[in-house]
Amino acid sequence: MKLDAKTIKKKEKEYYEERSKEEFEDFKNCPLFIREQEQLKRLPNSLSKPFGEEGGWGMHDLVWIAYWKSQSQPHLLKNNKKKVKKIFDEVKKLDENKVEKRVDKLKELKGVGTAVASVILTFMDPERYTVIDQHAVRALKHYNKLEDVDEDIPESGFDSSHYEKYLKICGDLADEILEDDYEYPLRTLDRVLWNIGKEIKNNE
């Protein structure tokens, strides 16, 4: 199976069908995919408001993001809200191109590793960031898209330098194979890679 425009459309549809069956316990009757679409539009526009205030990001958004990533969120709830606000404000002030610094700052929160940090950044700016995930990395390796990386990107145990390299690879790949009619090309690519990588693992 080639990683081309036809495969992109097929695998994104499969992602939609699978994620549309899942629900978050606090949003009954609202499948994860539908909620994801809503959050991709709402959360970037909420960055102008202070964390914790009406219309801005809140703890419930971070909890939802953690659940969206791994269907778990207990460690995030152990964070003091004042600390979360402080770190979140510091991340917003950092240059958008300082990827490693932004990831490392988010990782100061309990329950936030590189993967969850990548999700937070993605929902802050889905046009610039993407999600790093074991299934997506596995798919990239399957298609030999990581051969030119000077340091191997593992399928787990990511650090911030892995994410910065991964982000560049995904950005270049999205530019190469995606057509122009996708609102968030990096999200589309991630959905496809996640689906393919999961399929590869299930067939091992």
Contact map, one row per residue, 1 for C-alpha under 8 A:
111000100000000000000000000000000000000000000000000000000000000000000000000000000000000000000000000000000000000000000000000000000000000000000000000000000000000000000000000000000000000000000000000000000000
111100100000000000000000000000000000000000000000000000000000000000000000000000000000000000000000000000000000000000000000000000000000000000000000000000000000000000000000000000000000000000000000000000000000
111111110000000000000000000000000000000000000000000000000000000000000000000000000000000000000000000000000000000000000000000000000000000000000010000000000000000000000000000000001000000000000000000000000000
011111110000000000000000000000000000000000000000000000000000000000000000000000000000000000000000000000000000000000000000000000000000000000000000000000000000000000000000000000001100000000000000000000000000
001111111000000000000000000000000000000000000000000000000000000000000000000000000000000000000000000000000000000000000000000000000000000000000000000000000000000000000000000000001110000000000000000000000000
001111111100000000000000000000000000000000000000000000000000000000000000000000000000000000000000000000000000000000000000000000000000000000000000000000000000000000000000000000000000000000000000000000000000
111111111110000000000000000000000000000000000000000000000000000000000000000000000000000000000000000000000000000000000000000000000000000000000000000000000000000000000000000000000000000000000000000000000000
001111111111000000000000000000000000000000000000000000000000000000000000000000000000000000000000000000000000000000000000000000000000000000000000000000000000000000000000000000000100000000011001000000000000
000011111111100000000000000000000000000000000000000000000000000000000000000000000000000000000000000000000000000000000000000000000000000000000000000000000000000000000000000000000000000000000000000000000000
000001111111110000000000000000000000000000000000000000000000000000000000000000000000000000000000000000000000000000000000000000000000000000000000000000000000000000000000000000000000000000000000000000000000
000000111111111000000000000000000000000000000000000000000000000000000000000000000000000000000000000000000000000000000000000000000000000000000000000000000000000000000000000000000000000000000011001100000000
000000011111111100000000000000000000000000000000000000000000000000000000000000000000000000000000000000000000000000000000000000000000000000000000000000000000000000000000000000000000000000010011001000000000
000000001111111110000000000000000000000000000000000000000000000000000000000000000000000000000000000000000000000000000000000000000000000000000000000000000000000000000000000000000000000000000000000000000000
000000000111111111000000000000000000000000000000000000000000000000000000000000000000000000000000000000000000000000000000000000000000000000000000000000000000000000000000000000000000000000000000001000000000
000000000011111111100000000000000000000000000000000000000000000000000000000000000000000000000000000000000000000000000000000000000000000000000000000000000000000000000000000000000000000000000011001000000000
000000000001111111110000000000001000000000000000000000000000000000000000000000000000000000000000000000000000000000000000000000000000000000000000000000000000000000000000000000000000000000000000000000000000
000000000000111111111000000000000000000000000000000000000000000000000000000000000000000000000000000000000000000000000000000000000000000000000000000000000000000000000000000000000000000000000000000000000000
000000000000011111111100000000000000000000000000000000000000000000000000000000000000000000000000000000000000000000000000000000000000000000000000000000000000000000000000000000000000000000000000000000000000
000000000000001111111100000000111000000000000000000000000000000000000000000000000000000000000000000000000000000000000000000000000000000000000000000000000000000000000000000000000000000000000000000000000000
000000000000000111111110000000111100000000000000000000000000000000000000000000000000000000000000000000000000000000000000000000000000000000000000000000000000000000000000000000000000000000000000000000000000
000000000000000011111110000000110000000000000000000000000000000000000000000000000000000000000000000000000000000000000000000000000000000000000000000000000000000000000000000000000000000000000000000000000000
000000000000000001111111000000111000000000000000000000000000000000000000000000000000000000000000000000000000000000000000000000000000000000000000000000000000000000000000000000000000000000000000000000000000
000000000000000000011111101111110000000000000000000000000000000000000000000000000000000000000000000000000000000000000000000000000000000000000000000000000000000000000000000000000000000000000000000000000000
000000000000000000000111111101110000000000000000000000000000000100110000000000000000000000000000000000000000000000000000000000000000000000000000000000000000000000000000000000000000000000000000000000000000
000000000000000000000011111100000000000000000000000000000000000000000000000000000000000000000000000000000000000000000000000000000000000000000000000000000000000000000000000000000000000000000000000000000000
000000000000000000000001111100000000000000000000000000000000000000000000000000000000000000000000000000000000000000000000000000000000000000000000000000000000000000000000000000000000000000000000000000000000
000000000000000000000011111111100000000000000000000000000000000000000000000000000000000000000000000000000000000000000000000000000000000000000000000000000000000000000000000000000000000000000000000000000000
000000000000000000000011111111100000000000000000000000000000000000000000000000000000000000000000000000000000000000000000000000000000000000000000000000000000000000000000000000000000000000000000000000000000
000000000000000000000010001111100000000000000000000000000000000000000000000000000000000000000000000000000000000000000000000000000000000000000000000000000000000000000000000000000000000000000000000000000000
000000000000000000000011001111110110000000000000000000000000000000000000000000000000000000000000000000000000000000000000000000000000000000000000000000000000000000000000000000000000000000000000000000000000
000000000000000000111111001111111110000000000000000000000000000000000000000000000000000000000000000000000000000000000000000000000000000000000000000000000000000000000000000000000000000000000000000000000000
000000000000000000111111000001111111000000000000000000000000000000010000000000000000000000000000000000000000000000000000000000000000000000000000000000000000000000000000000000000000000000000000000000000000
000000000000000100110100000000111111100000000000000000000000000000000000000000000000000000000000000000000000000000000000000000000000000000000000000000000000000000000000000000000000000000000000000000000000
000000000000000000010000000001111111110000000000000000000000000000000000000000000000000000000000000000000000000000000000000000000000000000000000000000000000000000000000000000000000000000000000000000000000
000000000000000000000000000001111111111000000000000000000000000000000000000000000000000000000000000000000000000000000000000000000000000000000000000000000000000000000000000000000000000000000000000000000000
000000000000000000000000000000011111111100000000000000000000000000000000000000000000000000000000000000000000000000000000000000000000000000000000000000000000000000000000000000000000000000000000000000000000
000000000000000000000000000000001111111110000000000000000000000000000000000000000000000000000000000000000000000000000000000000000000000000000000000000000000000000000000000000000000000000000000000000000000
000000000000000000000000000000000111111111000000000000000000000000000000000000000000000000000000000000000000000000000000000000000000000000000000000000000000000000000000000000000000000000000000000000000000
000000000000000000000000000000000011111111100000000000000000000000000000000000000000000000000000000000000000000000000000001000000000000000000000000000000000000000000000000000000000000000000000000000000000
000000000000000000000000000000000001111111110000000000000000000000000000000000000000000000000000000000000000000000000000001001000000000000000000000000000000000000000000000000000000000000000000000000000000
000000000000000000000000000000000000111111111000000000000000000000000000000000000000000000000000000000000000000000000000000000000000000000000000000000000000000000000000000000000000000000000000000000000000
000000000000000000000000000000000000011111111100000000000000000000000000000000000000000000000000000000000000000000000000000000000000000000000000000000000000000000000000000000000000000000000000000000000000
000000000000000000000000000000000000001111111110000000011000000000000000000000000000000000000000000000000000000000000000001100000000000000000000000000000000000000000000000000000000000000000000000000000000
000000000000000000000000000000000000000111111110000000000000000000000000000000000000000000000000000000000000000000000000001111000000000000000000000000000000000000000000000000000000000000000000000000000000
000000000000000000000000000000000000000011111111000000000000000000000000000000000000000000000000000000000000000000000000000000000000000000000000000000000000000000000000000000000000000000000000000000000000
000000000000000000000000000000000000000001111111100000111000000000000000000000000000000000000000000000000000000000000000000000000000000000000000000000000000000000000000000000000000000000000000000000000000
000000000000000000000000000000000000000000111111111000011000000000000000000000000000000000000000000000000000000000000000000100000000000000000000000000000000000000000000000000000000000000000000000000000000
000000000000000000000000000000000000000000001111110000010000000000000000000000000000000000000000000000000000000000000000000000000000000000000000000000000000000000000000000000000000000000000000000000000000
000000000000000000000000000000000000000000000111111011111000000000000000000000000000000000000000000000000000000000000000000000000000000000000000000000000000000000000000000000000000000000000000000000000000
000000000000000000000000000000000000000000000011111110011000000000000000000000000000000010000000000000000000000000000000000000000000000000000000000000000000000000000000000000000000000000000000000000000000
000000000000000000000000000000000000000000000010111110011100000000000000000000000000100110000000000000000000000000000000000000000000000000000000000000000000000000000000000000000000000000000000000000000000
000000000000000000000000000000000000000000000000011111011110000000000000000000000000100000000000000000000000000000000000000000000000000000000000000000000000000000000000000000000000000000000000000000000000
000000000000000000000000000000000000000000000000111111111100000000000000000000000000000000000000000000000000000000000000000000000000000000000000000000000000000000000000000000000000000000000000000000000000
000000000000000000000000000000000000000000000000100111110000000000000000000000000000000000000000000000000000000000000000000000000000000000000000000000000000000000000000000000000000000000000000000000000000
000000000000000000000000000000000000000000000100100011111000000000000000000000000000000000000000000000000000000000000000000000000000000000000000000000000000000000000000000000000000000000000000000000000000
000000000000000000000000000000000000000000100111111111111100000000000000000000000000000000000000000000000000000000000000000000000000000000000000000000000000000000000000000000000000000000000000000000000000
000000000000000000000000000000000000000000100110111110111110100000000000000000000000000000000000000000000000000000000000000000000000000000000000000000000000000000000000000000000000000000000000000000000000
000000000000000000000000000000000000000000000000001110011111110000000000000000000000000000000000000000000000000000000000000000000000000000000000000000000000000000000000000000000000000000000000000000000000
000000000000000000000000000000000000000000000000000100001111111000000000000000001000000000000000000000000000000000000000000000000000000000000000000000000000000000000000000000000000000000000000000000000000
000000000000000000000000000000000000000000000000000000000111111100000000000000000000000000000000000000000000000000000000000000000000000000000000000000000000000000000000000000000000000000000000000000000000
000000000000000000000000000000000000000000000000000000001111111110000000000000000000000000000000000000000000000000000000000000000000000000000000000000000000000000000000000000000000000000000000000000000000
000000000000000000000000000000000000000000000000000000000111111111000000000100000000000000000000000000000000000000000001000000000000000000000000000000000000000000000000000000000000000000000000000000000000
000000000000000000000000000000000000000000000000000000000011111111100000100110000000000000000000000000000000000000000000000000000000000000000000000000000000000000000000000000000000000000000000000000000000
000000000000000000000001000000000000000000000000000000000001111111110000100000000000000000000000000000000000000000000000000000000000000000000000000000000000000000000000000000000000000000000000000000000000
000000000000000000000000000000000000000000000000000000000000111111111000000000000000000000000000000000000000000000010011000000000000000000000000000000000000000000000000000000000000000000000000000000000000
000000000000000000000000000000000000000000000000000000000000011111111111100100000000000000000000000000000000000000010000000000000000000000000000000000000000000000000000000000000000000000000000000000000000
000000000000000000000001000000000000000000000000000000000000001111111111100000000000000000000000000000000000000000000000000000000000000000000000000000000000000000000000000000000000000000000000000000000000
000000000000000000000001000000010000000000000000000000000000000111111110000000000000000000000000000000000000000000000000000000000000000000000000000000000000000000000000000000000000000000000000000000000000
000000000000000000000000000000000000000000000000000000000000000011111111000000000000000000000000000000000000000000010010000000000000000000000000000000000000000000000000000000000000000000000000000000000000
000000000000000000000000000000000000000000000000000000000000000001111111100000000000000000000000000000000000000000000000000000000000000000000000000000000000000000000000000000000000000000000000000000000000
000000000000000000000000000000000000000000000000000000000000000001111111100000000000000000000000000000000000000000000000000000000000000000000000000000000000000000000000000000000000000000000000000000000000
000000000000000000000000000000000000000000000000000000000000000001101111110000000000000000000000000000000000000000000000000000000000000000000000000000000000000000000000000000000000000000000000000000000000
000000000000000000000000000000000000000000000000000000000000001101100111111110000000000000000000000000000000001000000000000000000000000000000000000000000000000000000000000000000000000000000000000000000000
000000000000000000000000000000000000000000000000000000000000000000000001111111000000000000000000000000000000001000000000000000000000000000000000000000000000000000000000000000000000000000000000000000000000
000000000000000000000000000000000000000000000000000000000000000000000000111111100000000000000000000000000000011000000000000000000000000000000000000000000000000000000000000000000000000000000000000000000000
000000000000000000000000000000000000000000000000000000000000011001000000111111100000000000000000000000000000111100000000000000000000000000000000000000000000000000000000000000000000000000000000000000000000
000000000000000000000000000000000000000000000000000000000000001000000000111111100000000000000000000000000000000000000000000000000000000000000000000000000000000000000000000000000000000000000000000000000000
000000000000000000000000000000000000000000000000000000000000000000000000011111110000000000000000000000000000010000000000000000000000000000000000000000000000000000000000000000000000000000000000000000000000
000000000000000000000000000000000000000000000000000000000000000000000000001111111011000000000000000000000000110000000000000000000000000000000000000000000000000000000000000000000000000000000000000000000000
000000000000000000000000000000000000000000000000000000000000000000000000000001111111000000000000000000000000000000000000000000000000000000000000000000000000000000000000000000000000000000000000000000000000
000000000000000000000000000000000000000000000000000000000010000000000000000000111111100000000000000000000000000000000000000000000000000000000000000000000000000000000000000000000000000000000000000000000000
000000000000000000000000000000000000000000000000000000000000000000000000000000011111110000000000000000000000000000000000000000000000000000000000000000000000000000000000000000000000000000000000000000000000
000000000000000000000000000000000000000000000000000000000000000000000000000000111111111000000000000000000000000000000000000000000000000000000000000000000000000000000000000000000000000000000000000000000000
000000000000000000000000000000000000000000000000000000000000000000000000000000111111111100000000000000000000100000000000000000000000000000000000000000000000000000000000000000000000000000000000000000000000
000000000000000000000000000000000000000000000000001100000000000000000000000000001111111110000000000000000000000000000000000000000000000000000000000000000000000000000000000000000000000000000000000000000000
000000000000000000000000000000000000000000000000000000000000000000000000000000000111111111000000000000000000000000000000000000000000000000000000000000000000000000000000000000000000000000000000000000000000
000000000000000000000000000000000000000000000000000000000000000000000000000000000011111111100000000000001101100000000000000000000000000000000000000000000000000000000000000000000000000000000000000000000000
000000000000000000000000000000000000000000000000001000000000000000000000000000000001111111110000000000000100000000000000000000000000000000000000000000000000000000000000000000000000000000000000000000000000
000000000000000000000000000000000000000000000000011000000000000000000000000000000000111111111000000000000000000000000000000000000000000000000000000000000000000000000000000000000000000000000000000000000000
000000000000000000000000000000000000000000000000000000000000000000000000000000000000011111111100000000001000000000000000000000000000000000000000000000000000000000000000000000000000000000000000000000000000
000000000000000000000000000000000000000000000000000000000000000000000000000000000000001111111100000001001100000000000000000000000000000000000000000000000000000000000000000000000000000000000000000000000000
000000000000000000000000000000000000000000000000000000000000000000000000000000000000000111111110000000000000000000000000000000000000000000000000000000000000000000000000000000000000000000000000000000000000
000000000000000000000000000000000000000000000000000000000000000000000000000000000000000011111110000000000000000000000000000000000000000000000000000000000000000000000000000000000000000000000000000000000000
000000000000000000000000000000000000000000000000000000000000000000000000000000000000000001111111010011000000000000000000000000000000000000000000000000000000000000000000000000000000000000000000000000000000
000000000000000000000000000000000000000000000000000000000000000000000000000000000000000000011111110000000000000000000000000000000000000000000000000000000000000000000000000000000000000000000000000000000000
000000000000000000000000000000000000000000000000000000000000000000000000000000000000000000000111111001000000000000000000000000000000000000000000000000000000000000000000000000000000000000000000000000000000
000000000000000000000000000000000000000000000000000000000000000000000000000000000000000000000011111000000000000000000000000000000000000000000000000000000000000000000000000000000000000000000000000000000000
000000000000000000000000000000000000000000000000000000000000000000000000000000000000000000000111111111000000000000000000000000000000000000000000000000000000000000000000000000000000000000000000000000000000
000000000000000000000000000000000000000000000000000000000000000000000000000000000000000000000001111111100000000000000000000000000000000000000000000000000000000100010000000000000000000000000000000000000000
000000000000000000000000000000000000000000000000000000000000000000000000000000000000000000000000011111110000000000000000000000000000000000000000000000000000000110110000000000000000000000000000000000000000
000000000000000000000000000000000000000000000000000000000000000000000000000000000000000000000100011111111000000000000000000000000000000000000000000000000000000100000000000000000000000000000000000000000000
000000000000000000000000000000000000000000000000000000000000000000000000000000000000000000100101011111111100000000000000000000000000000000000000000000000000000000000000000000000000000000000000000000000000
000000000000000000000000000000000000000000000000000000000000000000000000000000000000000000000000001111111110000001001100000000000000000000000000000000000000000100000000000000000000000000000000000000000000
000000000000000000000000000000000000000000000000000000000000000000000000000000000000000000000000000111111111000001000000000000000000000000000000000000000000000100000000000000000000000000000000000000000000
000000000000000000000000000000000000000000000000000000000000000000000000000000000000001001100000000011111111000000000000000000000000000000000000000000000000000000000000000000000000000000000000000000000000
000000000000000000000000000000000000000000000000000000000000000000000000000000000000001100100000000001111111100100001000000000000000000000000000000000000000000000000000000000000000000000000000000000000000
000000000000000000000000000000000000000000000000000000000000000000000000000000000000000000000000000000111111111111001000000000000000000000000000000000000000000000000000000000000000000000000000000000000000
000000000000000000000000000000000000000000000000000000000000000000000000000000000000001000000000000000011111110100000000000000000000000000000000000000000000000000000000000000000000000000000000000000000000
000000000000000000000000000000000000000000000000000000000000000000000000000100100001001000000000000000000111111100000000000000000000000000000000000000000000000000000000000000000000000000000000000000000000
000000000000000000000000000000000000000000000000000000000000000000000000001101100000000000000000000000000011111100000000000000000000000000000000000000000000000000000000000000000000000000000000000000000000
000000000000000000000000000000000000000000000000000000000000000000000000111100000000000000000000000000000010111110000000000000000000000000000000000000000000000000000000000000000000000000000000000000000000
000000000000000000000000000000000000000000000000000000000000000000000000000100000000000000000000000000000111111111111000000000000000000000000000000000000000000000000000000000000000000000000000000000000000
000000000000000000000000000000000000000000000000000000000000000000000000000000000000000000000000000000000010001111111000000000000000000000000000000000000000000000000000000000000000000000000000000000000000
000000000000000000000000000000000000000000000000000000000000000000000000000000000000000000000000000000110010000111111100000000000001000000000000000000000000011100100000000000000000000000000000000000000000
000000000000000000000000000000000000000000000000000000000000000000000000000000000000000000000000000000000000000111111110000000000011100000000000000000000000010000000000000000000000000000000000000000000000
000000000000000000000000000000000000000000000000000000000000000011001000000000000000000000000000000000000000000111111111000000000000000000000000000000000000000000000000000000000000000000000000000000000000
000000000000000000000000000000000000000000000000000000000000000000000000000000000000000000000000000000100110000111111111100000000000000000000000000000000000000000000000000000000000000000000000000000000000
000000000000000000000000000000000000000000000000000000000000000000000000000000000000000000000000000000100000000001111111110000001111000000000000000000000000000000100000000000000000000000000000000000000000
000000000000000000000000000000000000000000000000000000000000000010001000000000000000000000000000000000000000000000111111111000000111000000000000000000000000000000000000000000000000000000000000000000000000
000000000000000000000000000000000000000000000000000000000000010010000000000000000000000000000000000000000000000000011111111100000000000000000000000000000000000000000000000000000000000000000000000000000000
000000000000000000000000000000000000000000000000000000000000000000000000000000000000000000000000000000000000000000001111111111001100000000000000000000000000000000000000000000000000000000000000000000000000
000000000000000000000000000000000000000000000000000000000000000000000000000000000000000000000000000000000000000000000111111111111110000000000000000000000000000000000000000000000000000000000000000000000000
000000000000000000000000000000000000001100110000000000000000000000000000000000000000000000000000000000000000000000000011111111000000000000000000000000000000000000000000000000000000000000000000000000000000
000000000000000000000000000000000000000000110010000000000000000000000000000000000000000000000000000000000000000000000001111111000000000000000000000000000000000000000000000000000000000000000000000000000000
000000000000000000000000000000000000000000010000000000000000000000000000000000000000000000000000000000000000000000000000111111111000000000000000000000000000000000000000000000000000000000000000000000000000
000000000000000000000000000000000000000100010000000000000000000000000000000000000000000000000000000000000000000000000000111111111100000000000000000000000000000000000000000000000000000101100000000000000000
000000000000000000000000000000000000000000000000000000000000000000000000000000000000000000000000000000000000000000000000010011111000000000000000000000000000000000000000000000000000000111000000000000000000
000000000000000000000000000000000000000000000000000000000000000000000000000000000000000000000000000000000000000000000000010011111100000000000000000000000000000000000000000000000000000001000000000000000000
000000000000000000000000000000000000000000000000000000000000000000000000000000000000000000000000000000000000000000000100110011111110000000000000000000000000000000000010000000000000000001000000000000000000
000000000000000000000000000000000000000000000000000000000000000000000000000000000000000000000000000000000000000000000110110001011111000000000000000000000000000000000010010000000000000001100100000000000000
000000000000000000000000000000000000000000000000000000000000000000000000000000000000000000000000000000000000000000100110010000001111100000000000000000000000000000000000000000000000000000000100000000000000
000000000000000000000000000000000000000000000000000000000000000000000000000000000000000000000000000000000000000001100110000000000111110110000000000000000000000000100110000000000000000000000000000000000000
000000000000000000000000000000000000000000000000000000000000000000000000000000000000000000000000000000000000000000100000000000000011111110000000000000000011000000000000000000000000000000000000010000000000
000000000000000000000000000000000000000000000000000000000000000000000000000000000000000000000000000000000000000000000000000000000001111111000000000000000111000000000000000000000000000000000000000010000000
000000000000000000000000000000000000000000000000000000000000000000000000000000000000000000000000000000000000000000000000000000000000111111100000000000000010000000000000000000000000000000000000111111001000
000000000000000000000000000000000000000000000000000000000000000000000000000000000000000000000000000000000000000000000000000000000001111111110000000000000000000000000000000000000000000000000100111110000000
000000000000000000000000000000000000000000000000000000000000000000000000000000000000000000000000000000000000000000000000000000000001111111111000000000001110000000000000000000000000000000000000100010000000
000000000000000000000000000000000000000000000000000000000000000000000000000000000000000000000000000000000000000000000000000000000000011111111100000000000010000000000000000000000000000000000000000010010000
000000000000000000000000000000000000000000000000000000000000000000000000000000000000000000000000000000000000000000000000000000000000001111111110000000000000000000000000000000000000000000000000110110010000
000000000000000000000000000000000000000000000000000000000000000000000000000000000000000000000000000000000000000000000000000000000000000111111111110000000000000000000000000000000000000000000000100000000000
000000000000000000000000000000000000000000000000000000000000000000000000000000000000000000000000000000000000000000000000000000000000000011111111111000000000000000000000000000000000000000000000000000000000
000000000000000000000000000000000000000000000000000000000000000000000000000000000000000000000000000000000000000000000000000000000000000001111111100000000000000000000000000000000000000000000000000000000000
001000000000000000000000000000000000000000000000000000000000000000000000000000000000000000000000000000000000000000000000000000000000000000111111100000000000000000000000000000000000000000000000000000000000
000000000000000000000000000000000000000000000000000000000000000000000000000000000000000000000000000000000000000000000000000000000000000000011111111000000000000000000000000000000000000000000000000000000000
000000000000000000000000000000000000000000000000000000000000000000000000000000000000000000000000000000000000000000000000000000000000000000011111111100000000000000000000100000000000000000000000000000000000
000000000000000000000000000000000000000000000000000000000000000000000000000000000000000000000000000000000000000000000000000000000000000000011001111110011000000000000000100000000000000000000000000000000000
000000000000000000000000000000000000000000000000000000000000000000000000000000000000000000000000000000000000000000000000000000000000000000001001111110000000000000000000000000000000000000000000000000000000
000000000000000000000000000000000000000000000000000000000000000000000000000000000000000000000000000000000000000000000000000000000000000000000000111111000000000000000000000000000000000000000000000000000000
000000000000000000000000000000000000000000000000000000000000000000000000000000000000000000000000000000000000000000000000000000000000000000000000011111111000000000001000000000000000000000000000000000000000
000000000000000000000000000000000000000000000000000000000000000000000000000000000000000000000000000000000000000000000000000000000000000000000000000111110000000000000000000000000000000000000000000000000000
000000000000000000000000000000000000000000000000000000000000000000000000000000000000000000000000000000000000000000000000000000000000000000000000000011111000000000000000000000000000000000000000000000000000
000000000000000000000000000000000000000000000000000000000000000000000000000000000000000000000000000000000000000000000000000000000000000000000000010011111100000000000000000000000000000000000000000000000000
000000000000000000000000000000000000000000000000000000000000000000000000000000000000000000000000000000000000000000000000000000000000000010000000010010111110010001000100000000000000000000000000000000000000
000000000000000000000000000000000000000000000000000000000000000000000000000000000000000000000000000000000000000000000000000000000000010010000000000000011111110000000000000000000000000000000000000000000000
000000000000000000000000000000000000000000000000000000000000000000000000000000000000000000000000000000000000000000000000000000000000111011000000000000001111110000000000000000000000000000000000000000000000
000000000000000000000000000000000000000000000000000000000000000000000000000000000000000000000000000000000000000000000000000000000000110000000000000000000111110000000000000000000000000000000000000000000000
000000000000000000000000000000000000000000000000000000000000000000000000000000000000000000000000000000000000000000000000000000000000000000000000000000000111111000000000000000000000000000000000000000000000
000000000000000000000000000000000000000000000000000000000000000000000000000000000000000000000000000000000000000001100000000000000000000000000000000000001111111101100000000000000000000000000000000000000000
000000000000000000000000000000000000000000000000000000000000000000000000000000000000000000000000000000000000000001000000000000000000000000000000000000000000111111100000000000000000000000000000000000000000
000000000000000000000000000000000000000000000000000000000000000000000000000000000000000000000000001110110000000001000000000000000000000000000000000000000000011111110000000000000000000000000000000000000000
000000000000000000000000000000000000000000000000000000000000000000000000000000000000000000000000000100000000000000000000000000000000000000000000000000000000001111111000000000000000000000000000000000000000
000000000000000000000000000000000000000000000000000000000000000000000000000000000000000000000000000000000000000000000000000000000000000000000000000000001000011111111100000000000000000000000000000000000000
000000000000000000000000000000000000000000000000000000000000000000000000000000000000000000000000000100000000000001000100000000000001000000000000000000000000011111111110000000000000000000000000000000000000
000000000000000000000000000000000000000000000000000000000000000000000000000000000000000000000000001100000000000000000000000000000000000000000000000000000000000111111111000000000000000000000000000000000000
000000000000000000000000000000000000000000000000000000000000000000000000000000000000000000000000000000000000000000000000000000000000000000000000000010000000000011111111100000000000000000000000000000000000
000000000000000000000000000000000000000000000000000000000000000000000000000000000000000000000000000000000000000000000000000000000001000000000000000000001000000001111111110000000000000000000000000000000000
000000000000000000000000000000000000000000000000000000000000000000000000000000000000000000000000000000000000000000000000000000001101000000000000000000000000000000111111111000000000000000000000000000000000
000000000000000000000000000000000000000000000000000000000000000000000000000000000000000000000000000000000000000000000000000000000000000000000000000000000000000000011111111100000000000000000000000000000000
000000000000000000000000000000000000000000000000000000000000000000000000000000000000000000000000000000000000000000000000000000000000000000000000110000000000000000001111111110000000000000000000000000000000
000000000000000000000000000000000000000000000000000000000000000000000000000000000000000000000000000000000000000000000000000000000100000000000000000000000000000000000111111111000000000001001000000000000000
000000000000000000000000000000000000000000000000000000000000000000000000000000000000000000000000000000000000000000000000000000000000000000000000000000000000000000000011111111100000000001000000000000000000
000000000000000000000000000000000000000000000000000000000000000000000000000000000000000000000000000000000000000000000000000000000000000000000000000000000000000000000001111111110000000000000000000000000000
000000000000000000000000000000000000000000000000000000000000000000000000000000000000000000000000000000000000000000000000000000000000000000000000000000000000000000000000111111111100000000000000000000000000
000000000000000000000000000000000000000000000000000000000000000000000000000000000000000000000000000000000000000000000000000000000000000000000000000000000000000000000000011111111100000011001000000000000000
000000000000000000000000000000000000000000000000000000000000000000000000000000000000000000000000000000000000000000000000000000000000000000000000000000000000000000000000001111111100000000000000000000000000
000000000000000000000000000000000000000000000000000000000000000000000000000000000000000000000000000000000000000000000000000000000000000000000000000000000000000000000000000111111100000000000000000000000000
001110000000000000000000000000000000000000000000000000000000000000000000000000000000000000000000000000000000000000000000000000000000000000000000000000000000000000000000000011111110000000000000000000000000
000110010000000000000000000000000000000000000000000000000000000000000000000000000000000000000000000000000000000000000000000000000000000000000000000000000000000000000000000011111111010010001000000000000000
000010000000000000000000000000000000000000000000000000000000000000000000000000000000000000000000000000000000000000000000000000000000000000000000000000000000000000000000000000001111110000000000000000000000
000000000000000000000000000000000000000000000000000000000000000000000000000000000000000000000000000000000000000000000000000000000000000000000000000000000000000000000000000000000111110000000000000000000000
000000000000000000000000000000000000000000000000000000000000000000000000000000000000000000000000000000000000000000000000000000000000000000000000000000000000000000000000000000000011111000000000000000000000
000000000000000000000000000000000000000000000000000000000000000000000000000000000000000000000000000000000000000000000000000000000000000000000000000000000000000000000000000000000111111110010000000000000000
000000000000000000000000000000000000000000000000000000000000000000000000000000000000000000000000000000000000000000000000000000000000000000000000000000000000000000000000000000000000111110000000000000000000
000000000000000000000000000000000000000000000000000000000000000000000000000000000000000000000000000000000000000000000000000001100000000000000000000000000000000000000000000000000000011111110000000000000000
000000000000000000000000000000000000000000000000000000000000000000000000000000000000000000000000000000000000000000000000000000100000000000000000000000000000000000000000000001000100011111111000000000000000
000000000000000000000000000000000000000000000000000000000000000000000000000000000000000000000000000000000000000000000000000001111100000000000000000000000000000000000000011001000000000111111100000000000000
000000000000000000000000000000000000000000000000000000000000000000000000000000000000000000000000000000000000000000000000000001000100000000000000000000000000000000000000000000000000000111111110000000000000
000000010001000000000000000000000000000000000000000000000000000000000000000000000000000000000000000000000000000000000000000000000000000000000000000000000000000000000000000000000000010111111111000000000000
000000010000000000000000000000000000000000000000000000000000000000000000000000000000000000000000000000000000000000000000000000000000000000000000000000000000000000000000010001000100000011111111100000000000
000000000000000000000000000000000000000000000000000000000000000000000000000000000000000000000000000000000000000000000000000000000110000100000000000000000000000000000000000000000000000001111111110000000000
000000000011001000000000000000000000000000000000000000000000000000000000000000000000000000000000000000000000000000000000000000000000000000000000000000000000000000000000000000000000000000111111111000000000
000000010011001000000000000000000000000000000000000000000000000000000000000000000000000000000000000000000000000000000000000000000000000000000000000000000000000000000000000000000000000000011111111100000000
000000000000000000000000000000000000000000000000000000000000000000000000000000000000000000000000000000000000000000000000000000000000001110110000000000000000000000000000000000000000000000001111111110000000
000000000000000000000000000000000000000000000000000000000000000000000000000000000000000000000000000000000000000000000000000000000000101100100000000000000000000000000000000000000000000000000111111111000000
000000000011011000000000000000000000000000000000000000000000000000000000000000000000000000000000000000000000000000000000000000000000001100000000000000000000000000000000000000000000000000000011111111100000
000000000010000000000000000000000000000000000000000000000000000000000000000000000000000000000000000000000000000000000000000000000000001100100000000000000000000000000000000000000000000000000001111111110000
000000000000000000000000000000000000000000000000000000000000000000000000000000000000000000000000000000000000000000000000000000000000011111100000000000000000000000000000000000000000000000000000111111111000
000000000000000000000000000000000000000000000000000000000000000000000000000000000000000000000000000000000000000000000000000000000000001000000000000000000000000000000000000000000000000000000000011111111100
000000000000000000000000000000000000000000000000000000000000000000000000000000000000000000000000000000000000000000000000000000000000000000000000000000000000000000000000000000000000000000000000001111111110
000000000000000000000000000000000000000000000000000000000000000000000000000000000000000000000000000000000000000000000000000000000000000001100000000000000000000000000000000000000000000000000000000111111111
000000000000000000000000000000000000000000000000000000000000000000000000000000000000000000000000000000000000000000000000000000000000001000000000000000000000000000000000000000000000000000000000000011111111
000000000000000000000000000000000000000000000000000000000000000000000000000000000000000000000000000000000000000000000000000000000000000000000000000000000000000000000000000000000000000000000000000001111111
000000000000000000000000000000000000000000000000000000000000000000000000000000000000000000000000000000000000000000000000000000000000000000000000000000000000000000000000000000000000000000000000000000111111
000000000000000000000000000000000000000000000000000000000000000000000000000000000000000000000000000000000000000000000000000000000000000000000000000000000000000000000000000000000000000000000000000000011111
